[in-house]
């Protein structure tokens, strides 16, 4: 009889304990919204909205083009982890493009690390970030979205 009461009560207590632990241990999240313009050699261009969420050493970003089609997602599992690309649109889903994109996005998702070779990151006064890959002549421009421009 007394075990049946325990069997009914323990799932609720366990769930409350997990929620309390998640709230107490949750690191502060940083969500940044940007408009993104990628200029490629030979008159290639990609633009859209970029969302970057940082939680301590971990980070994730998602890029959606102007038509609402997801271009790619990038995830960095930690300080020493490599940036992984997911949900890459078919036009960009080539091994050599994925490699360059992952290395370039690692600059944004791991800001405390040294810049990879042949890449420069410029921070302008208006908050715009300009990342340049000199080897492949690719320029990424991240301009912060104003709160008035953001759709809730």
OpenMM code with the backbone's topology and positions (N, CA, C; nanometers):
from openmm import Vec3, app, unit

residues = "UNK UNK UNK UNK UNK UNK UNK UNK UNK UNK UNK UNK UNK UNK UNK UNK UNK UNK UNK UNK UNK UNK UNK UNK UNK UNK UNK UNK UNK UNK UNK UNK UNK UNK UNK UNK UNK UNK UNK UNK UNK UNK UNK UNK UNK UNK UNK UNK UNK UNK UNK UNK UNK UNK UNK UNK UNK UNK UNK UNK UNK UNK UNK UNK UNK UNK UNK UNK UNK UNK UNK UNK UNK UNK UNK UNK UNK UNK UNK UNK UNK UNK UNK UNK UNK UNK UNK UNK UNK UNK UNK UNK UNK UNK UNK UNK UNK UNK UNK UNK UNK UNK UNK UNK UNK UNK UNK UNK UNK UNK UNK UNK UNK UNK UNK UNK UNK UNK UNK UNK UNK UNK UNK UNK UNK UNK UNK UNK UNK UNK UNK UNK UNK UNK UNK UNK UNK UNK UNK UNK UNK UNK UNK UNK UNK UNK UNK UNK UNK UNK UNK UNK".split()
positions = [
    Vec3(0.0806, -0.1183, 0.0000),
    Vec3(0.0000, 0.0000, 0.0000),
    Vec3(0.0857, 0.1257, 0.0000),
    Vec3(0.1870, 0.1273, 0.0870),
    Vec3(0.2680, 0.2491, 0.0923),
    Vec3(0.3553, 0.2641, -0.0323),
    Vec3(0.3904, 0.1546, -0.1019),
    Vec3(0.4694, 0.1661, -0.2234),
    Vec3(0.3860, 0.2177, -0.3399),
    Vec3(0.2567, 0.1916, -0.3413),
    Vec3(0.1730, 0.2411, -0.4498),
    Vec3(0.1638, 0.3940, -0.4445),
    Vec3(0.1635, 0.4519, -0.3260),
    Vec3(0.1633, 0.5974, -0.3132),
    Vec3(0.2953, 0.6546, -0.3645),
    Vec3(0.4040, 0.5868, -0.3325),
    Vec3(0.5350, 0.6299, -0.3800),
    Vec3(0.5431, 0.6233, -0.5325),
    Vec3(0.4885, 0.5152, -0.5917),
    Vec3(0.4926, 0.4991, -0.7361),
    Vec3(0.4124, 0.6069, -0.8076),
    Vec3(0.3093, 0.6595, -0.7438),
    Vec3(0.2298, 0.7653, -0.8054),
    Vec3(0.2958, 0.9022, -0.7890),
    Vec3(0.3704, 0.9227, -0.6831),
    Vec3(0.4238, 1.0556, -0.6530),
    Vec3(0.5633, 1.0804, -0.7107),
    Vec3(0.6443, 0.9767, -0.7293),
    Vec3(0.7828, 1.0000, -0.7671),
    Vec3(0.8011, 1.0632, -0.9045),
    Vec3(0.7180, 1.0363, -1.0075),
    Vec3(0.7414, 1.1039, -1.1355),
    Vec3(0.7252, 1.2558, -1.1262),
    Vec3(0.6266, 1.3018, -1.0505),
    Vec3(0.6073, 1.4463, -1.0344),
    Vec3(0.7219, 1.5112, -0.9582),
    Vec3(0.7707, 1.4451, -0.8538),
    Vec3(0.8843, 1.4982, -0.7771),
    Vec3(1.0103, 1.4995, -0.8625),
    Vec3(1.0291, 1.3955, -0.9404),
    Vec3(1.1472, 1.3871, -1.0259),
    Vec3(1.1457, 1.4974, -1.1315),
    Vec3(1.0292, 1.5225, -1.1915),
    Vec3(1.0158, 1.6273, -1.2917),
    Vec3(1.0414, 1.7648, -1.2297),
    Vec3(0.9887, 1.7884, -1.1120),
    Vec3(1.0126, 1.9163, -1.0444),
    Vec3(1.1610, 1.9344, -1.0135),
    Vec3(1.2270, 1.8272, -0.9723),
    Vec3(1.3701, 1.8335, -0.9439),
    Vec3(1.4492, 1.8653, -1.0709),
    Vec3(1.4134, 1.8019, -1.1835),
    Vec3(1.4824, 1.8284, -1.3093),
    Vec3(1.4628, 1.9718, -1.3558),
    Vec3(1.3400, 2.0217, -1.3466),
    Vec3(1.3139, 2.1599, -1.3870),
    Vec3(1.3886, 2.2585, -1.2996),
    Vec3(1.3927, 2.2343, -1.1707),
    Vec3(1.4655, 2.3223, -1.0804),
    Vec3(1.6138, 2.3213, -1.1143),
    Vec3(1.6704, 2.2042, -1.1429),
    Vec3(1.8111, 2.1932, -1.1790),
    Vec3(1.8409, 2.2622, -1.3106),
    Vec3(1.7494, 2.2521, -1.4069),
    Vec3(1.7713, 2.3171, -1.5356),
    Vec3(1.7688, 2.4686, -1.5221),
    Vec3(1.6803, 2.5196, -1.4396),
    Vec3(1.6724, 2.6642, -1.4189),
    Vec3(1.7956, 2.7153, -1.3456),
    Vec3(1.8404, 2.6430, -1.2458),
    Vec3(1.9557, 2.6867, -1.1673),
    Vec3(2.0864, 2.6731, -1.2446),
    Vec3(2.0975, 2.5726, -1.3305),
    Vec3(2.2230, 2.5473, -1.4005),
    Vec3(2.2264, 2.6071, -1.5401),
    Vec3(2.1184, 2.6660, -1.5868),
    Vec3(2.1143, 2.7179, -1.7229),
    Vec3(2.2046, 2.8401, -1.7361),
    Vec3(2.2994, 2.8356, -1.8301),
    Vec3(2.3844, 2.9521, -1.8504),
    Vec3(2.3064, 3.0622, -1.9212),
    Vec3(2.3580, 3.1807, -1.9131),
    Vec3(2.2924, 3.2940, -1.9774),
    Vec3(2.3012, 3.2776, -2.1288),
    Vec3(2.1910, 3.3009, -2.1959),
    Vec3(2.1875, 3.2908, -2.3403),
    Vec3(2.2038, 3.4288, -2.4008),
    Vec3(2.2694, 3.4321, -2.5138),
    Vec3(2.2884, 3.5551, -2.5881),
    Vec3(2.2341, 3.5300, -2.7280),
    Vec3(2.1277, 3.6000, -2.7650),
    Vec3(2.0672, 3.5849, -2.8965),
    Vec3(2.0946, 3.7111, -2.9757),
    Vec3(2.1593, 3.6937, -3.0902),
    Vec3(2.1907, 3.8071, -3.1768),
    Vec3(2.1212, 3.7874, -3.3108),
    Vec3(2.0660, 3.8963, -3.3646),
    Vec3(1.9963, 3.8934, -3.4934),
    Vec3(2.0700, 3.9842, -3.5910),
    Vec3(2.0967, 3.9322, -3.7108),
    Vec3(2.1688, 4.0080, -3.8119),
    Vec3(2.1019, 3.9928, -3.9472),
    Vec3(2.1218, 4.0929, -4.0335),
    Vec3(2.0986, 4.0728, -4.1755),
    Vec3(2.2334, 4.0299, -4.2318),
    Vec3(2.2315, 3.9341, -4.3201),
    Vec3(2.3545, 3.8749, -4.3711),
    Vec3(2.3619, 3.8934, -4.5218),
    Vec3(2.4778, 3.9389, -4.5687),
    Vec3(2.5057, 3.9491, -4.7116),
    Vec3(2.6364, 3.8755, -4.7361),
    Vec3(2.6310, 3.7736, -4.8204),
    Vec3(2.7504, 3.6977, -4.8562),
    Vec3(2.7818, 3.7290, -5.0020),
    Vec3(2.8988, 3.7866, -5.0242),
    Vec3(2.9430, 3.8177, -5.1598),
    Vec3(3.0465, 3.7140, -5.2018),
    Vec3(3.0173, 3.6443, -5.3107),
    Vec3(3.1027, 3.5384, -5.3615),
    Vec3(3.1749, 3.5870, -5.4865),
    Vec3(3.2852, 3.5234, -5.5215),
    Vec3(3.3508, 3.5624, -5.6469),
    Vec3(3.2615, 3.5299, -5.7666),
    Vec3(3.2892, 3.5931, -5.8768),
    Vec3(3.2127, 3.5744, -6.0013),
    Vec3(3.0668, 3.6151, -5.9848),
    Vec3(3.0433, 3.7259, -5.9166),
    Vec3(2.9101, 3.7868, -5.9039),
    Vec3(2.8081, 3.6997, -5.8323),
    Vec3(2.8514, 3.6117, -5.7441),
    Vec3(2.7583, 3.5335, -5.6626),
    Vec3(2.7175, 3.6145, -5.5402),
    Vec3(2.5943, 3.5946, -5.4968),
    Vec3(2.5442, 3.6724, -5.3836),
    Vec3(2.4373, 3.5914, -5.3111),
    Vec3(2.4401, 3.5976, -5.1786),
    Vec3(2.3386, 3.5341, -5.0955),
    Vec3(2.3083, 3.6295, -4.9820),
    Vec3(2.1816, 3.6549, -4.9560),
    Vec3(2.1455, 3.7442, -4.8466),
    Vec3(2.0265, 3.6877, -4.7716),
    Vec3(2.0128, 3.7310, -4.6477),
    Vec3(1.9031, 3.6836, -4.5657),
    Vec3(1.9186, 3.7276, -4.4221),
    Vec3(1.8603, 3.6516, -4.3326),
    Vec3(1.8627, 3.6815, -4.1893),
    Vec3(1.9419, 3.5729, -4.1187),
    Vec3(2.0233, 3.6139, -4.0229),
    Vec3(2.1055, 3.5208, -3.9473),
    Vec3(2.0743, 3.5373, -3.7989),
    Vec3(2.0466, 3.4272, -3.7307),
    Vec3(2.0249, 3.4267, -3.5865),
    Vec3(2.1383, 3.3488, -3.5221),
    Vec3(2.2035, 3.4091, -3.4236),
    Vec3(2.3128, 3.3437, -3.3531),
    Vec3(2.2776, 3.3373, -3.2059),
    Vec3(2.2812, 3.2168, -3.1489),
    Vec3(2.2545, 3.1980, -3.0066),
    Vec3(2.3797, 3.1410, -2.9415),
    Vec3(2.4262, 3.2078, -2.8378),
    Vec3(2.5448, 3.1635, -2.7661),
    Vec3(2.5064, 3.1276, -2.6233),
    Vec3(2.5572, 3.0140, -2.5752),
    Vec3(2.5386, 2.9696, -2.4373),
    Vec3(2.6753, 2.9279, -2.3854),
    Vec3(2.7456, 3.0196, -2.3253),
    Vec3(2.8799, 2.9887, -2.2764),
    Vec3(2.9722, 2.9600, -2.3929),
    Vec3(3.0306, 2.8398, -2.3966),
    Vec3(3.1201, 2.8007, -2.5052),
    Vec3(3.0455, 2.7484, -2.6270),
    Vec3(2.9219, 2.7086, -2.6087),
    Vec3(2.8447, 2.6498, -2.7178),
    Vec3(2.7711, 2.7577, -2.7954),
    Vec3(2.7525, 2.7328, -2.9232),
    Vec3(2.6812, 2.8295, -3.0056),
    Vec3(2.6092, 2.7606, -3.1198),
    Vec3(2.5071, 2.8272, -3.1699),
    Vec3(2.4314, 2.7768, -3.2842),
    Vec3(2.3873, 2.8953, -3.3675),
    Vec3(2.3817, 2.8749, -3.4963),
    Vec3(2.3341, 2.9812, -3.5837),
    Vec3(2.2487, 2.9217, -3.6937),
    Vec3(2.1579, 3.0041, -3.7442),
    Vec3(2.0711, 2.9631, -3.8526),
    Vec3(2.0623, 3.0780, -3.9517),
    Vec3(2.0711, 3.0449, -4.0804),
    Vec3(2.0643, 3.1445, -4.1868),
    Vec3(1.9461, 3.1111, -4.2751),
    Vec3(1.8580, 3.2094, -4.2937),
    Vec3(1.7392, 3.1952, -4.3775),
    Vec3(1.7476, 3.3022, -4.4849),
    Vec3(1.7281, 3.2641, -4.6125),
    Vec3(1.7399, 3.3638, -4.7191),
    Vec3(1.6141, 3.4493, -4.7279),
    Vec3(1.6110, 3.5385, -4.8242),
    Vec3(1.5012, 3.6355, -4.8359),
    Vec3(1.3665, 3.5719, -4.8664),
    Vec3(1.3677, 3.4513, -4.9203),
    Vec3(1.2440, 3.3841, -4.9565),
    Vec3(1.1931, 3.2924, -4.8465),
    Vec3(1.2620, 3.2887, -4.7338),
    Vec3(1.2206, 3.2049, -4.6228),
    Vec3(1.2737, 3.0637, -4.6299),
    Vec3(1.3682, 3.0388, -4.7195),
    Vec3(1.4275, 2.9060, -4.7329),
    Vec3(1.5531, 2.9014, -4.6476),
    Vec3(1.5633, 2.7985, -4.5652),
    Vec3(1.6794, 2.7861, -4.4776),
    Vec3(1.8026, 2.7552, -4.5613),
    Vec3(1.9056, 2.8405, -4.5487),
    Vec3(2.0292, 2.8187, -4.6225),
    Vec3(2.1150, 2.7142, -4.5518),
    Vec3(2.1374, 2.7330, -4.4207),
    Vec3(2.2122, 2.6347, -4.3430),
    Vec3(2.2010, 2.6659, -4.1955),
    Vec3(2.2318, 2.5652, -4.1142),
    Vec3(2.2448, 2.5791, -3.9696),
    Vec3(2.3878, 2.5425, -3.9348),
    Vec3(2.4452, 2.6100, -3.8381),
    Vec3(2.5793, 2.5782, -3.7908),
    Vec3(2.5730, 2.5611, -3.6402),
    Vec3(2.6414, 2.4582, -3.5899),
    Vec3(2.6407, 2.4281, -3.4470),
    Vec3(2.7848, 2.4074, -3.4022),
    Vec3(2.8198, 2.4713, -3.2915),
    Vec3(2.9505, 2.4509, -3.2296),
    Vec3(2.9268, 2.3934, -3.0911),
    Vec3(2.9643, 2.2670, -3.0670),
    Vec3(2.9314, 2.2020, -2.9401),
    Vec3(3.0108, 2.2511, -2.8200),
    Vec3(3.1224, 2.3160, -2.8402),
    Vec3(3.2015, 2.3630, -2.7265),
    Vec3(3.3256, 2.4357, -2.7739),
    Vec3(3.4120, 2.4712, -2.6788),
    Vec3(3.5293, 2.5503, -2.7108),
    Vec3(3.6243, 2.4758, -2.8045),
    Vec3(3.6390, 2.3452, -2.7863),
    Vec3(3.7321, 2.2698, -2.8694),
    Vec3(3.6633, 2.1957, -2.9837),
    Vec3(3.5312, 2.2006, -2.9867),
    Vec3(3.4586, 2.1274, -3.0898),
    Vec3(3.4612, 2.1993, -3.2233),
    Vec3(3.4489, 2.1199, -3.3290),
    Vec3(3.4440, 2.1769, -3.4632),
    Vec3(3.3029, 2.2235, -3.4941),
    Vec3(3.2934, 2.3226, -3.5788),
    Vec3(3.1631, 2.3715, -3.6229),
    Vec3(3.1066, 2.2727, -3.7238),
    Vec3(2.9841, 2.2312, -3.7020),
    Vec3(2.9159, 2.1365, -3.7909),
    Vec3(2.8016, 2.2092, -3.8612),
    Vec3(2.7846, 2.1800, -3.9884),
    Vec3(2.6754, 2.2379, -4.0659),
    Vec3(2.5642, 2.1352, -4.0812),
    Vec3(2.4398, 2.1811, -4.0668),
    Vec3(2.3226, 2.0958, -4.0819),
    Vec3(2.2229, 2.1677, -4.1720),
    Vec3(2.1349, 2.0934, -4.2323),
    Vec3(2.0262, 2.1479, -4.3146),
    Vec3(2.0778, 2.2449, -4.4202),
    Vec3(2.1815, 2.2063, -4.4911),
    Vec3(2.2415, 2.2927, -4.5929),
    Vec3(2.1588, 2.2824, -4.7208),
    Vec3(2.1269, 2.3983, -4.7803),
    Vec3(2.0482, 2.3981, -4.9031),
    Vec3(2.1289, 2.3299, -5.0149),
    Vec3(2.0608, 2.2662, -5.1097),
    Vec3(2.1305, 2.1858, -5.2116),
    Vec3(2.2367, 2.2624, -5.2907),
    Vec3(2.2155, 2.3903, -5.3141),
    Vec3(2.3121, 2.4695, -5.3892),
    Vec3(2.4469, 2.4775, -5.3158),
    Vec3(2.4442, 2.4748, -5.1829),
    Vec3(2.5655, 2.4864, -5.1024),
    Vec3(2.6145, 2.3526, -5.0481),
    Vec3(2.5410, 2.2459, -5.0750),
    Vec3(2.5715, 2.1167, -5.0142),
    Vec3(2.6761, 2.0391, -5.0947),
    Vec3(2.7948, 2.0962, -5.1021),
    Vec3(2.9115, 2.0319, -5.1627),
    Vec3(3.0188, 2.0271, -5.0552),
    Vec3(3.1005, 1.9228, -5.0537),
    Vec3(3.1962, 1.9053, -4.9449),
    Vec3(3.2921, 2.0225, -4.9356),
    Vec3(3.3354, 2.0789, -5.0468),
    Vec3(3.4316, 2.1881, -5.0437),
    Vec3(3.3679, 2.3196, -4.9981),
    Vec3(3.2410, 2.3402, -5.0294),
    Vec3(3.1710, 2.4608, -4.9827),
    Vec3(3.1405, 2.4476, -4.8342),
    Vec3(3.0979, 2.3283, -4.7913),
    Vec3(3.0689, 2.3062, -4.6497),
    Vec3(3.1929, 2.3301, -4.5638),
    Vec3(3.3084, 2.2864, -4.6119),
    Vec3(3.4327, 2.3022, -4.5362),
    Vec3(3.4668, 2.4506, -4.5176),
    Vec3(3.4548, 2.5286, -4.6245),
    Vec3(3.4862, 2.6720, -4.6160),
    Vec3(3.3846, 2.7434, -4.5275),
    Vec3(3.2566, 2.7116, -4.5428),
    Vec3(3.1531, 2.7740, -4.4595),
    Vec3(3.1738, 2.7426, -4.3114),
    Vec3(3.2032, 2.6186, -4.2807),
    Vec3(3.2224, 2.5792, -4.1405),
    Vec3(3.3419, 2.6526, -4.0801),
    Vec3(3.4498, 2.6631, -4.1535),
    Vec3(3.5690, 2.7320, -4.1029),
    Vec3(3.5414, 2.8814, -4.0854),
    Vec3(3.4672, 2.9407, -4.1791),
    Vec3(3.4357, 3.0835, -4.1684),
    Vec3(3.3391, 3.1107, -4.0537),
    Vec3(3.2398, 3.0246, -4.0352),
    Vec3(3.1434, 3.0463, -3.9279),
    Vec3(3.2029, 3.0193, -3.7907),
    Vec3(3.3142, 2.9460, -3.7863),
    Vec3(3.3798, 2.9225, -3.6572),
    Vec3(3.4314, 3.0523, -3.5975),
    Vec3(3.4588, 3.1503, -3.6806),
    Vec3(3.5035, 3.2813, -3.6304),
    Vec3(3.3934, 3.3456, -3.5471),
    Vec3(3.2676, 3.3296, -3.5884),
    Vec3(3.1562, 3.3915, -3.5158),
    Vec3(3.1136, 3.3097, -3.3945),
    Vec3(3.1200, 3.1777, -3.4064),
    Vec3(3.0716, 3.0924, -3.2979),
    Vec3(3.1769, 3.0682, -3.1898),
    Vec3(3.3020, 3.0946, -3.2200),
    Vec3(3.4092, 3.0819, -3.1215),
    Vec3(3.4897, 3.2115, -3.1216),
    Vec3(3.4338, 3.3178, -3.0646),
    Vec3(3.4953, 3.4508, -3.0778),
    Vec3(3.6276, 3.4664, -3.0032),
    Vec3(3.6564, 3.3836, -2.9052),
    Vec3(3.7779, 3.4001, -2.8262),
    Vec3(3.8974, 3.3275, -2.8870),
    Vec3(3.8748, 3.2531, -2.9917),
    Vec3(3.9843, 3.1805, -3.0557),
    Vec3(4.0557, 3.2688, -3.1563),
    Vec3(4.1740, 3.2282, -3.1905),
    Vec3(4.2539, 3.2979, -3.2902),
    Vec3(4.1875, 3.2797, -3.4269),
    Vec3(4.1970, 3.3818, -3.5130),
    Vec3(4.1372, 3.3732, -3.6462),
    Vec3(4.2075, 3.2672, -3.7300),
    Vec3(4.1297, 3.1877, -3.8058),
    Vec3(4.1934, 3.0935, -3.8985),
    Vec3(4.2745, 3.1689, -4.0046),
    Vec3(4.3610, 3.0981, -4.0735),
    Vec3(4.4470, 3.1608, -4.1735),
    Vec3(4.3668, 3.2297, -4.2828),
    Vec3(4.4213, 3.3410, -4.3302),
    Vec3(4.3667, 3.4183, -4.4418),
    Vec3(4.2246, 3.4672, -4.4188),
    Vec3(4.1902, 3.4939, -4.2961),
    Vec3(4.0593, 3.5496, -4.2642),
    Vec3(4.0776, 3.6733, -4.1780),
    Vec3(3.9950, 3.7736, -4.2029),
    Vec3(3.9985, 3.8950, -4.1219),
    Vec3(3.8578, 3.9242, -4.0732),
    Vec3(3.8474, 3.9769, -3.9537),
    Vec3(3.7186, 4.0147, -3.8960),
    Vec3(3.7272, 4.1608, -3.8563),
    Vec3(3.6388, 4.2408, -3.9144),
    Vec3(3.6352, 4.3842, -3.8867),
    Vec3(3.5056, 4.4160, -3.8130),
    Vec3(3.5183, 4.4869, -3.7012),
    Vec3(3.4014, 4.5312, -3.6251),
    Vec3(3.3872, 4.6817, -3.6429),
    Vec3(3.2782, 4.7222, -3.7035),
    Vec3(3.2563, 4.8648, -3.7300),
    Vec3(3.1811, 4.9288, -3.6148),
    Vec3(3.1783, 5.0619, -3.6141),
    Vec3(3.1156, 5.1365, -3.5047),
    Vec3(2.9658, 5.1121, -3.4942),
    Vec3(2.8993, 5.0884, -3.6074),
    Vec3(2.7541, 5.0660, -3.6041),
    Vec3(2.7176, 4.9232, -3.5650),
    Vec3(2.8169, 4.8405, -3.5291),
    Vec3(2.7918, 4.7034, -3.4871),
    Vec3(2.8025, 4.6016, -3.5987),
    Vec3(2.8306, 4.6480, -3.7205),
    Vec3(2.8426, 4.5580, -3.8342),
    Vec3(2.9724, 4.4780, -3.8245),
    Vec3(2.9612, 4.3492, -3.8522),
    Vec3(3.0777, 4.2617, -3.8582),
    Vec3(3.1044, 4.2280, -4.0044),
    Vec3(3.2284, 4.2450, -4.0473),
    Vec3(3.2665, 4.2107, -4.1840),
    Vec3(3.3752, 4.1047, -4.1756),
    Vec3(3.3415, 3.9849, -4.2188),
    Vec3(3.4343, 3.8722, -4.2186),
    Vec3(3.4781, 3.8491, -4.3626),
    Vec3(3.6090, 3.8488, -4.3854),
    Vec3(3.6622, 3.8321, -4.5200),
    Vec3(3.7501, 3.7084, -4.5261),
    Vec3(3.7215, 3.6235, -4.6220),
    Vec3(3.8039, 3.5072, -4.6516),
    Vec3(3.8875, 3.5459, -4.7735),
    Vec3(4.0147, 3.5800, -4.7509),
    Vec3(4.0993, 3.6305, -4.8590),
    Vec3(4.1373, 3.5212, -4.9579),
    Vec3(4.1444, 3.3989, -4.9152),
    Vec3(4.1842, 3.2918, -5.0061),
    Vec3(4.0794, 3.2675, -5.1141),
    Vec3(3.9526, 3.2614, -5.0748),
    Vec3(3.8460, 3.2326, -5.1695),
    Vec3(3.7671, 3.3571, -5.2106),
    Vec3(3.8105, 3.4752, -5.1626),
    Vec3(3.7481, 3.6037, -5.1975),
    Vec3(3.5984, 3.6057, -5.1637),
    Vec3(3.5669, 3.5628, -5.0421),
    Vec3(3.4282, 3.5638, -4.9928),
    Vec3(3.4192, 3.6675, -4.8827),
    Vec3(3.3151, 3.7508, -4.8873),
    Vec3(3.2933, 3.8535, -4.7858),
    Vec3(3.1564, 3.8315, -4.7220),
    Vec3(3.1548, 3.8229, -4.5902),
    Vec3(3.0308, 3.8084, -4.5131),
    Vec3(3.0078, 3.9396, -4.4389),
    Vec3(2.8903, 3.9999, -4.4551),
    Vec3(2.8564, 4.1231, -4.3828),
    Vec3(2.7374, 4.0945, -4.2912),
    Vec3(2.7597, 4.1094, -4.1620),
    Vec3(2.6558, 4.0883, -4.0616),
    Vec3(2.6190, 4.2234, -4.0035),
    Vec3(2.5008, 4.2728, -4.0371),
    Vec3(2.4544, 4.4008, -3.9844),
    Vec3(2.3454, 4.3722, -3.8819),
    Vec3(2.3589, 4.4245, -3.7586),
    Vec3(2.2583, 4.3956, -3.6557),
    Vec3(2.1199, 4.4454, -3.6960),
    Vec3(2.0192, 4.3632, -3.6689),
    Vec3(1.8806, 4.4041, -3.6920),
    Vec3(1.8398, 4.5005, -3.5821),
    Vec3(1.7746, 4.6047, -3.6189),
    Vec3(1.7194, 4.6969, -3.5208),
    Vec3(1.5949, 4.6347, -3.4613),
    Vec3(1.5624, 4.6706, -3.3401),
    Vec3(1.4440, 4.6134, -3.2744),
    Vec3(1.3163, 4.6485, -3.3488),
    Vec3(1.3136, 4.7645, -3.4173),
    Vec3(1.1964, 4.8004, -3.4946),
    Vec3(1.1814, 4.7130, -3.6177),
    Vec3(1.2964, 4.6666, -3.6732),
    Vec3(1.2939, 4.5838, -3.7944),
    Vec3(1.2591, 4.4394, -3.7631),
    Vec3(1.2864, 4.3943, -3.6412),
    Vec3(1.2653, 4.2540, -3.6053),
    Vec3(1.1158, 4.2239, -3.5983),
    Vec3(1.0789, 4.1112, -3.6532),
    Vec3(0.9382, 4.0689, -3.6494),
    Vec3(0.9200, 3.9808, -3.5271),
    Vec3(0.8270, 4.0124, -3.4442),
    Vec3(0.8010, 3.9352, -3.3224),
    Vec3(0.7028, 3.8252, -3.3526),
] * unit.nanometer
topology = app.Topology()
chain = topology.addChain("A")
for resn in residues:
    res = topology.addResidue(resn, chain)
    for name in ("N", "CA", "C"):
        topology.addAtom(name, app.Element.getBySymbol(name[0]), res)
